[in-house]
């Protein structure tokens, strides 16, 4: 399996606006996240508005351990557990800079 070690592409820094830690108002964050998930914990849909989308993706990205390589099967299994369109969710995580991809291996950007 290819990895994300030496010579692999990586982000120079975490995504803009990503704090990588619990916000000062964690209760408000939990309340806001409830809008996006069913009572069973499934993601209802990806928001269209960019700030909401990034907020949600930052939460979803926490399912991935920073610095650990995930092959595409592992990444899909993690995302399939919460959303029917795991491929779109995975692409959004990569596009927004929460995950990097090289040779079908994914890695979360450490905050």
ABEGO torsion letter per residue (X at the ends): XBBABBGBBBBABBBBGBAGBBBABAAAAAAAAAAABBAAGBBABBBABAAAAAAAAAAAAAABBBGBBBBAAAAAAAAAAABABAAAAAAAAAAAGABBBBGGBBBBBBX
